[in-house]
Amino acid sequence: MANLFVLFEHAAGYGVFKVKEFEEIGMILPQLEASIHDLPKFKSIVQLVSFAPFKTALKALENINAISEGLMTEDLHQVLDVTIPKGKKTTLGVSDPKLAASISEALGFKCSHIGIIPEIIRGIRYHFHHLVKGFTLKSSGIAQLGLGHSYSRAKIKFNVHRVDNMIIQSIALLDQLDKDINTFSMRIREWYSYHFPELVQIVPENYIFAKVAKFIKNRKDLSEESLEGLEEITMDSGKAQAILVASRSSMGMDISPIDLLNIEMFASRVISLSDYRKELAEYLRSKMGDVAPNLGSLIGEQVGARLIAHAGSLTNLAKCPASTVQILGAEKALFRALKTRGNTPKYGLLFHSTFIGRAGPKNKGRISRYLANKCSIASRIDCFTEIPNRVFGEKLKQQVEDRLKFYETGNIPKKNIEVMQEAIEEVKHLVTSENKKKKKKKRTASDALNNSEANGTEVDESLEPPRKKKKKSLNGVS
């Protein structure tokens, strides 16, 4: 008599079920489909033979990734080898044809994924929490939800060091800080100029003006002893002397202590905001080095971050053609030109790049188109490369420099294929050197561990290389 077993992959583990009298069932397939939702009828057809739960969430993720690729894992191999009897009359029902081929090749079972198999698996999925003893609908849902989140994260290759959302938020905050600092600096200039109007002409820089105003407070208190502090702030002895001279003959009005206190507090806020703006710019530079190093090397960190923010993400920017990258940020001008049938814009956010400013009036459109092409290449390399590096960005930047010289002098630059081949060779050399460093580090750690064991001394656990664990079978025999 032929035997039919059905494999069901659940988020909690592997379940193997035996189908009773499947030859007769195959002849009454419509009745089977009608009885899928009836638990007593379905239990009379399907019986649980074995359930092997996953020991950890990591094991569940490894197994489900392999199943999605149609590969048989070691855990599944052990479950099927122990549970299903080998014979010519034994058939194993599987949902995926690729997985069926892998099982047949490894264990020699006859596998099937057609006929009544899909309906049987549909019924098992519907009644799984009733068929396994000690399993509930709530625990089943928790296992499926946790594994679903882990599977999604693994599929999109989530990496905390390459999150472009941080760049989008940073550049938006940077632009907002620039506007706020300019507004506040103008306010403090107007406020303090009632008391010391000559200071605006001597110190035009916003940041230094706020620091000087906080240092001076009441101009009548300035003396020769204050020169050293003014020189330290302004970094110019001439300016410090001019401030001292102007304070003695200023036409500003007197100011009360309470007004000076408020101006001092406001100046401190402006200074702290300016300092934080510098820290944020450095943070943005480091994040661009992690997420999009080639794009940052090509056109600068801030322009590259604005392109990423305007596109929505680095992946969206990588999908954009060069013609779209060229006019990112100039959409209103583009639609206005299309509506009025005028000239379309030559550049959008790329206008802030230094290359556009250095090009001649006749060549601005040409260099903008060329730069957009290189930005598109750099963004795609950053998006899809596994090992971030700046090699391609430096090469692409040199290509743009050579193109600028070509417009000015007529010297023919290198072809793109030659430059890319040079970059690929440099990246290979870089990867090789990194692998050598890792091997050397592992060798040093293992040597330190061996020496410590020989001397009988303790060693730091961080230096100890990970040891492979022995894999246990279902029977507990290693």
C-alpha positions as CSV (number, residue, x, y, z in Angstrom):
1,M,0.0,0.0,0.0
2,A,1.4,3.4,-0.9
3,N,2.2,5.9,1.8
4,L,1.8,9.7,1.4
5,F,3.6,12.1,3.8
6,V,3.3,15.8,3.7
7,L,6.0,18.3,4.8
8,F,4.8,21.6,6.3
9,E,7.3,24.4,7.1
10,H,6.0,26.6,9.9
11,A,7.7,29.5,11.6
12,A,8.0,27.4,14.8
13,G,9.5,24.2,13.1
14,Y,9.0,21.4,10.6
15,G,5.9,19.3,10.7
16,V,5.5,15.9,8.9
17,F,2.0,14.6,8.4
18,K,0.7,11.3,7.1
19,V,-2.3,11.2,4.8
20,K,-4.7,8.2,5.3
21,E,-6.0,6.5,2.2
22,F,-4.8,9.2,-0.2
23,E,-5.6,7.1,-3.3
24,E,-9.3,7.2,-2.5
25,I,-9.1,10.9,-1.4
26,G,-7.6,11.8,-4.8
27,M,-10.7,10.6,-6.5
28,I,-13.0,12.8,-4.4
29,L,-11.0,16.0,-4.5
30,P,-14.1,18.3,-4.5
31,Q,-15.3,16.7,-1.3
32,L,-11.8,17.2,0.2
33,E,-11.9,20.9,-0.7
34,A,-15.3,21.2,0.9
35,S,-14.1,19.6,4.2
36,I,-10.9,21.7,4.6
37,H,-12.6,24.0,7.2
38,D,-14.2,21.1,9.1
39,L,-11.6,20.1,11.8
40,P,-13.0,16.6,12.7
41,K,-13.2,15.6,9.0
42,F,-9.7,16.9,8.3
43,K,-8.3,15.0,11.4
44,S,-9.7,11.8,10.0
45,I,-7.7,12.4,6.8
46,V,-4.4,13.9,8.2
47,Q,-2.4,12.7,11.2
48,L,0.7,14.3,12.7
49,V,3.8,12.0,12.6
50,S,6.6,14.3,13.8
51,F,7.1,18.0,14.8
52,A,10.7,19.3,15.1
53,P,10.7,22.8,16.6
54,F,13.5,25.3,15.9
55,K,15.8,25.8,18.9
56,T,16.5,29.5,18.3
57,A,15.2,32.4,16.2
58,L,18.5,32.4,14.3
59,K,18.0,28.8,13.4
60,A,14.4,29.5,12.2
61,L,15.7,32.4,10.0
62,E,18.5,30.2,8.5
63,N,16.1,27.4,7.7
64,I,13.4,29.7,6.2
65,N,16.0,31.5,4.0
66,A,17.2,28.1,2.7
67,I,13.6,27.0,2.1
68,S,12.8,30.2,0.1
69,E,15.8,29.4,-2.1
70,G,14.6,25.8,-2.6
71,L,17.6,24.3,-0.6
72,M,17.4,21.6,2.0
73,T,19.1,22.4,5.3
74,E,20.8,20.0,7.6
75,D,17.9,20.2,10.1
76,L,15.4,19.3,7.5
77,H,17.6,16.4,6.3
78,Q,17.7,15.0,9.8
79,V,13.9,15.3,10.3
80,L,13.1,13.6,7.0
81,D,15.8,10.9,7.4
82,V,14.5,9.9,10.9
83,T,10.7,10.3,10.3
84,I,9.9,9.0,6.8
85,P,10.5,5.3,5.9
86,K,12.4,4.7,2.7
87,G,10.7,2.7,0.0
88,K,9.4,2.8,-3.5
89,K,5.8,3.2,-2.3
90,T,6.6,6.3,-0.2
91,T,5.7,9.7,-1.5
92,L,6.5,13.1,0.1
93,G,4.3,16.1,-0.6
94,V,6.1,19.4,-0.7
95,S,4.8,22.9,-1.5
96,D,7.8,24.1,-3.6
97,P,9.0,22.2,-6.7
98,K,12.6,23.4,-6.2
99,L,12.6,22.1,-2.6
100,A,11.1,18.8,-3.9
101,A,14.0,18.5,-6.4
102,S,16.6,19.1,-3.6
103,I,15.0,16.5,-1.3
104,S,14.8,13.9,-4.1
105,E,18.4,14.5,-5.0
106,A,19.7,14.2,-1.4
107,L,17.5,11.5,0.1
108,G,16.1,9.7,-2.9
109,F,12.4,10.2,-1.9
110,K,9.7,10.5,-4.5
111,C,8.4,14.0,-4.1
112,S,5.2,15.6,-5.5
113,H,3.8,19.1,-5.4
114,I,0.6,18.6,-7.5
115,G,-2.7,16.9,-7.2
116,I,-4.2,16.9,-3.7
117,I,-0.9,18.1,-2.1
118,P,-1.8,21.9,-2.3
119,E,-5.2,21.3,-0.7
120,I,-3.7,19.1,2.0
121,I,-1.1,21.8,2.8
122,R,-3.8,24.5,2.8
123,G,-5.8,22.5,5.4
124,I,-2.7,21.9,7.5
125,R,-1.9,25.6,7.5
126,Y,-5.5,26.4,8.6
127,H,-5.6,23.8,11.4
128,F,-1.9,23.7,12.4
129,H,-2.4,25.0,15.9
130,H,-5.0,22.3,16.5
131,L,-3.0,19.5,15.0
132,V,0.2,20.0,17.2
133,K,-0.3,19.3,20.8
134,G,0.5,22.2,23.2
135,F,0.4,24.7,20.4
136,T,-2.0,27.6,20.4
137,L,-3.2,30.1,17.8
138,K,-1.5,33.0,19.8
139,S,1.9,31.2,20.0
140,S,1.6,30.5,16.3
141,G,1.0,34.1,15.5
142,I,3.9,35.3,17.6
143,A,6.3,32.9,15.9
144,Q,5.1,34.0,12.5
145,L,5.4,37.7,13.3
146,G,8.9,37.4,14.7
147,L,10.2,35.3,11.9
148,G,8.5,37.6,9.3
149,H,10.4,40.6,10.7
150,S,13.7,38.8,10.8
151,Y,13.2,37.5,7.3
152,S,12.4,41.0,6.0
153,R,15.4,42.6,7.6
154,A,17.7,39.9,6.2
155,K,16.3,40.3,2.7
156,I,16.9,44.0,2.5
157,K,20.4,43.5,4.1
158,F,19.8,46.0,6.9
159,N,23.0,47.6,8.0
160,V,23.0,50.3,10.8
161,H,26.2,51.8,9.3
162,R,24.6,52.4,5.9
163,V,21.2,54.0,6.8
164,D,20.6,56.9,4.4
165,N,17.6,58.1,6.5
166,M,20.2,59.6,8.9
167,I,21.7,61.6,6.0
168,I,18.3,62.9,5.0
169,Q,17.4,64.1,8.5
170,S,20.9,65.6,9.0
171,I,20.9,67.7,5.8
172,A,17.4,68.9,6.5
173,L,18.4,69.9,10.1
174,L,21.6,71.6,8.7
175,D,19.6,73.7,6.3
176,Q,17.2,74.7,9.1
177,L,20.0,75.6,11.4
178,D,21.6,77.8,8.7
179,K,18.3,79.8,8.4
180,D,17.9,80.0,12.2
181,I,21.5,81.1,12.9
182,N,21.3,83.8,10.2
183,T,18.0,85.1,11.6
184,F,19.3,85.0,15.2
185,S,22.6,86.7,14.2
186,M,20.7,89.5,12.5
187,R,18.6,89.9,15.6
188,I,21.6,90.1,18.0
189,R,23.3,92.6,15.6
190,E,20.3,94.9,15.8
191,W,19.8,94.4,19.5
192,Y,23.5,95.1,20.5
193,S,24.0,97.9,17.9
194,Y,21.9,100.2,20.0
195,H,24.7,100.1,22.6
196,F,27.7,99.6,20.3
197,P,26.9,100.3,16.6
198,E,30.5,100.5,15.4
199,L,31.1,96.8,16.2
200,V,29.1,95.7,13.1
201,Q,31.6,97.4,10.8
202,I,34.7,96.0,12.6
203,V,33.4,92.4,13.0
204,P,31.1,91.4,10.0
205,E,31.2,87.7,10.8
206,N,28.1,86.4,12.6
207,Y,29.7,83.8,14.9
208,I,32.6,86.1,15.9
209,F,30.2,89.0,16.5
210,A,28.2,87.0,18.9
211,K,31.3,85.9,20.8
212,V,32.6,89.5,20.9
213,A,29.3,90.8,22.1
214,K,29.2,88.2,24.9
215,F,32.8,89.1,25.9
216,I,32.4,92.9,25.9
217,K,29.0,93.2,27.5
218,N,29.1,96.9,28.5
219,R,31.5,98.8,26.2
220,K,32.5,101.2,29.0
221,D,34.1,98.3,30.9
222,L,36.7,97.7,28.0
223,S,40.3,98.4,28.9
224,E,43.8,97.5,27.8
225,E,43.5,94.3,29.8
226,S,40.7,93.2,27.5
227,L,42.9,93.2,24.4
228,E,44.2,89.7,25.0
229,G,40.7,88.2,25.2
230,L,39.6,90.1,22.1
231,E,42.6,88.9,20.1
232,E,41.9,85.4,21.1
233,I,38.3,85.7,19.8
234,T,38.9,87.7,16.6
235,M,42.3,86.1,15.8
236,D,43.5,89.5,14.7
237,S,45.3,92.1,16.8
238,G,44.3,94.9,14.5
239,K,40.6,94.2,14.9
240,A,41.0,93.9,18.7
241,Q,42.7,97.3,18.8
242,A,40.0,98.8,16.6
243,I,37.3,97.5,18.8
244,L,39.0,99.1,21.9
245,V,39.4,102.4,20.1
246,A,35.8,102.4,18.8
247,S,34.4,101.6,22.3
248,R,35.9,104.8,23.7
249,S,34.3,107.1,21.1
250,S,31.1,105.1,20.4
251,M,27.9,107.0,19.7
252,G,25.8,104.2,21.1
253,M,23.3,104.7,23.9
254,D,23.7,103.4,27.5
255,I,22.2,100.1,28.4
256,S,20.8,98.7,31.6
257,P,22.2,95.5,33.3
258,I,19.0,93.6,32.7
259,D,19.2,94.3,28.9
260,L,22.9,93.3,28.9
261,L,21.9,90.0,30.7
262,N,19.3,89.1,28.0
263,I,21.7,90.0,25.2
264,E,24.4,87.8,26.8
265,M,22.0,84.9,27.2
266,F,20.8,85.2,23.6
267,A,24.5,85.5,22.3
268,S,25.3,82.3,24.2
269,R,22.4,80.5,22.5
270,V,23.6,81.7,19.1
271,I,27.2,80.5,19.8
272,S,26.0,77.1,21.0
273,L,23.8,76.7,17.9
274,S,26.8,77.6,15.7
275,D,29.0,75.1,17.5
276,Y,26.3,72.4,17.1
277,R,26.1,73.2,13.4
278,K,29.8,72.5,13.0
279,E,29.4,69.1,14.9
280,L,26.4,68.2,12.7
281,A,28.4,69.0,9.5
282,E,31.1,66.7,10.8
283,Y,28.6,64.0,11.6
284,L,27.1,64.3,8.1
285,R,30.6,64.0,6.6
286,S,31.2,60.8,8.5
287,K,27.8,59.3,7.6
288,M,28.3,60.1,3.9
289,G,31.7,58.3,4.2
290,D,29.8,55.2,5.4
291,V,26.7,55.4,3.1
292,A,27.8,57.1,-0.1
293,P,31.6,57.6,-0.1
294,N,31.9,57.8,-3.9
295,L,29.1,60.4,-4.3
296,G,30.6,62.5,-1.5
297,S,34.1,62.3,-3.0
298,L,32.7,63.4,-6.4
299,I,30.6,66.4,-5.6
300,G,31.0,67.0,-1.8
301,E,29.2,65.7,1.2
302,Q,26.5,68.4,1.4
303,V,25.5,68.4,-2.3
304,G,25.5,64.6,-2.3
305,A,23.3,64.5,0.8
306,R,20.9,67.0,-0.8
307,L,20.6,64.8,-3.8
308,I,19.8,61.8,-1.6
309,A,17.3,63.7,0.4
310,H,15.6,65.1,-2.7
311,A,15.4,61.7,-4.3
312,G,14.0,60.1,-1.1
313,S,16.8,57.6,-0.6
314,L,20.1,56.4,-2.0
315,T,18.2,53.5,-3.8
316,N,15.8,56.0,-5.4
317,L,18.7,58.1,-6.5
318,A,20.5,55.1,-8.0
319,K,17.4,54.3,-10.0
320,C,17.2,57.8,-11.5
321,P,18.7,58.2,-15.0
322,A,21.4,60.9,-15.4
323,S,18.9,63.3,-17.1
324,T,16.8,63.2,-14.0
325,V,19.8,63.7,-11.6
326,Q,20.8,66.7,-13.6
327,I,17.5,68.6,-12.9
328,L,16.8,67.4,-9.4
329,G,15.7,70.4,-7.4
330,A,14.6,72.4,-10.5
331,E,11.2,70.7,-11.1
332,K,9.3,74.0,-11.0
333,A,11.5,75.6,-13.6
334,L,11.2,72.4,-15.8
335,F,7.4,72.4,-15.7
336,R,7.2,76.1,-16.2
337,A,9.5,75.7,-19.3
338,L,7.4,72.9,-20.7
339,K,4.2,74.8,-20.1
340,T,5.5,78.0,-21.8
341,R,7.6,76.1,-24.3
342,G,10.7,77.9,-23.1
343,N,14.3,76.7,-22.4
344,T,14.5,73.8,-19.9
345,P,16.8,74.3,-16.9
346,K,20.4,73.1,-17.2
347,Y,20.9,72.1,-13.6
348,G,19.2,71.9,-10.2
349,L,21.0,71.0,-7.0
350,L,24.2,70.3,-9.0
351,F,24.5,74.1,-9.4
352,H,26.0,74.2,-5.8
353,S,28.9,72.0,-7.0
354,T,32.2,73.8,-7.6
355,F,32.5,72.3,-11.1
356,I,29.5,74.3,-12.4
357,G,31.0,77.6,-11.1
358,R,34.4,76.9,-12.6
359,A,33.0,76.2,-16.1
360,G,32.7,78.9,-18.6
361,P,29.2,80.3,-19.5
362,K,29.1,78.3,-22.8
363,N,30.1,75.1,-21.1
364,K,27.9,75.1,-17.9
365,G,25.2,73.0,-19.5
366,R,27.7,70.5,-21.0
367,I,29.6,70.1,-17.7
368,S,26.3,69.8,-15.8
369,R,25.2,67.0,-18.1
370,Y,28.6,65.3,-17.7
371,L,28.6,65.7,-13.9
372,A,25.1,64.2,-13.7
373,N,26.2,61.2,-15.6
374,K,29.1,60.6,-13.1
375,C,26.8,61.2,-10.1
376,S,24.5,58.6,-11.4
377,I,27.4,56.1,-11.7
378,A,28.7,56.9,-8.3
379,S,25.3,56.6,-6.6
380,R,24.7,53.1,-8.2
381,I,28.2,52.0,-7.0
382,D,27.5,53.2,-3.5
383,C,24.0,51.6,-3.4
384,F,25.0,48.1,-4.6
385,T,28.6,47.7,-3.5
386,E,29.3,45.4,-0.6
387,I,32.6,47.0,0.5
388,P,32.3,50.8,0.7
389,N,35.3,52.7,-0.7
390,R,36.2,56.1,-2.3
391,V,38.2,54.7,-5.2
392,F,35.5,55.2,-7.8
393,G,34.5,58.6,-6.5
394,E,38.1,59.9,-6.8
395,K,38.4,58.5,-10.3
396,L,35.1,60.0,-11.4
397,K,36.1,63.4,-9.9
398,Q,39.4,63.3,-11.8
399,Q,37.4,62.6,-15.0
400,V,35.3,65.7,-14.4
401,E,38.5,67.7,-13.8
402,D,39.9,66.4,-17.0
403,R,36.7,67.3,-18.9
404,L,37.0,70.9,-17.6
405,K,40.6,71.1,-18.8
406,F,39.4,69.7,-22.2
407,Y,36.9,72.5,-22.6
408,E,39.6,75.1,-21.7
409,T,42.7,73.7,-23.5
410,G,41.5,71.0,-25.8
411,N,43.6,68.2,-24.2
412,I,41.7,64.9,-24.8
413,P,41.0,63.0,-21.5
414,K,41.2,59.3,-20.9
415,K,38.3,57.1,-22.0
416,N,35.8,56.0,-19.4
417,I,36.5,52.3,-19.8
418,E,40.2,52.8,-19.1
419,V,39.5,54.8,-15.9
420,M,37.0,52.2,-14.7
421,Q,39.4,49.4,-15.3
422,E,42.0,51.3,-13.2
423,A,39.5,51.8,-10.4
424,I,38.5,48.1,-10.4
425,E,42.2,47.1,-10.1
426,E,42.6,49.4,-7.2
427,V,39.5,48.1,-5.5
428,K,40.8,44.5,-5.9
429,H,44.1,45.5,-4.4
430,L,42.3,47.2,-1.5
431,V,40.1,44.2,-0.8
432,T,43.2,41.9,-0.9
433,S,45.1,44.1,1.6
434,E,42.0,44.2,3.9
435,N,41.7,40.4,3.9
436,K,45.4,40.1,4.7
437,K,45.0,42.5,7.7
438,K,42.0,40.4,9.0
439,K,43.9,37.2,8.6
440,K,46.9,38.7,10.4
441,K,44.6,39.9,13.2
442,K,43.0,36.5,13.6
443,R,46.5,34.8,13.6
444,T,47.7,37.2,16.3
445,A,44.6,36.5,18.4
446,S,45.0,32.7,18.1
447,D,48.8,33.0,19.0
448,A,48.0,35.0,22.1
449,L,45.4,32.4,23.1
450,N,47.8,29.5,22.6
451,N,50.5,31.3,24.6
452,S,48.2,32.0,27.4
453,E,47.0,28.4,27.5
454,A,50.6,27.2,27.5
455,N,51.5,29.6,30.4
456,G,48.3,28.9,32.3
457,T,47.2,32.5,32.3
458,E,43.8,34.0,31.5
459,V,43.2,35.9,28.3
460,D,40.7,38.4,27.2
461,E,37.6,36.7,25.7
462,S,37.4,39.2,22.9
463,L,40.7,37.9,21.6
464,E,39.5,34.3,21.6
465,P,38.3,33.1,18.1
466,P,34.8,31.6,18.0
467,R,34.7,27.9,18.4
468,K,32.4,25.7,16.4
469,K,29.7,23.9,18.3
470,K,29.0,20.2,17.8
471,K,25.7,19.7,16.0
472,K,23.3,17.3,17.7
473,S,20.9,15.0,15.9
474,L,17.3,14.4,16.9
475,N,18.2,11.5,19.1
476,G,20.7,13.6,21.0
477,V,23.7,11.7,19.6
478,S,26.5,13.9,18.4
